[in-house]
Amino acid sequence: MPLAYPAHMLPLSILDLSFVRSGFPPSAALRDSIDLARHCDELGYTRYWLAEHHNLPSVASPAPEIMIGQIAAVTRRIRVGSGGVMLPNHAPLLVAERFRMLEALHPGRIDLGLGRAPGTDGITAVALRRHQEQRGGDEFLERLHELMLWDTGGFPEDHPFRRVVAMPSDIRLPPIFLLGSSGYSARLSAQLGMGFAFAHHFATHDVGDAMLAYRQGFTPSDRLARPHAILAVSAMAAETESEAERLASSQDLTWLRRESGEYAPLPSPEEAAARTYSEWERERIGRNRRRMFVGRPDQVRDRLLDMARATQADEIMITSAIHDQAARRRSYALLAEAFGVPRPEAAGGASR
């Protein structure tokens, strides 16, 4: 049966891709992320996750662990994590060390989201991994297993890594979520007893199939007693439908460009309005819009609640490709208000 909950009981979180905006240098996107994280901390959002992408002119952050440390240091209570670390790009020992350090510095506020994809094109993936040992079989699964062994110290007695310690040794890894856009990631998360985050904002796999398969197949682990499924969506709100549509035109053009392999900075609504679209392009934009949530706050809230109930989501994670930073901040404020998210001051400033 679908979960039944009022809007104010559904946690809201943020997925930030550090979008590079047209007319601004890429470095400005990093400062935008820090500014937005402070804002969402004050609004009462639950998590703030940073993505890993490489060689994309549209995305400024290739190193989420660096941004996590920066953001956790300037916020008070919001959880900060990776959405995610692309595990095939990294030695598991380095991931264990970095996230143990983050957890030690910001106890109880760090999340480790792990992805299977490289987060880039094939040539860049080779450049990222050129000094890594070649592995056979399911590379992600092997690296994930090794990461778990670094966390528990469970290497066999005769294993060469047995005497290597991931520091700081008195800290466990933070909560782990597997990220995915397919049924495979959902089933693997369930089998391993980990949290699961489904990327509805770009997935072609059926969201209900993945989310329900995760919940139905979940096996409790020493890390997680009950399933926790996060639904990541593209959403934006404004005071009027027309203004929300205007803001969303930036993402419409970005998506159309990516369909043809062009990864330019996020265009402004004015740039999007100045472009002439063919009938075919408008049809493609309309098709993509069906998985976006755009409108007044009440409209976006109601649609998101319907999807959350249908997929039994425990949490909604929002990403918003809005060109104007003030409008982006305003969108998150309107959604927090529509969902009745309690401000930290109202809750005595307690951490979640």
C-alpha angles and dihedrals in degrees: 000000000000116000114259118215139141119246094259092060095056111091116229123209140174133241108196120193093181091238116211107229123215110255093029131085118249091248089064089064090063091053088046089056093052091047092049093047091056089049094050091046088058091046093057101250114163104223140012114201128188125208132224117228131154133204094005116133088203097057123056104190120078094158114054094176090064092050091046091058093047094048097042088053094057099039130072112212114351116112112244124203151141122283074203157341105201097228098200088064095057141058106246091229091059091050090050093049096046096048093044087054092049091048091049092051095042106025116200094006105083130091128190112212113184128201132196099211125081093237091228146050125300098260093049089048089056090050090051094050104032094114095043126104113258112243131197129219121019100355094190093051092049092050092046091052090050091049090054090051091052088053097049100030087233100145112135117260093254095047115114090227093056093097095044115099124203105221139257082043097189093063127081122214114270121252111306125221125184113219121214151156097199143057091257094066091045093053093044092051090050094047093050095043096241135135117269131213119191118206099220090162091075107007122118093192116097108270095211093052093052098042095045093044089055094050096043094047098041117135116196115241138186086265101047128022097187132028118267115194121187119198111208113203141170108243139157134173138193136173091266134032091236092055092047089051090050092052092047092055088080091061091043091059093042091053092048091051092049090052087064094042097260115135104185127156117282107281124226121248087251091057090048092049092050093057122093113228126204121225089253091052092050089051091052092049090049091052092052091046090065089074094045125086110220131160144061115345093256092050093050091045094052094048092047092049090051091053093044091054093046093050097035090235116181093201141012119225115196130204118187123192097199118154099208111068094208091052090048091053090047092051092055091046092051092049093048089052093046091052092045093239106181115237113238091242090058089053094048093259092283119162120244 
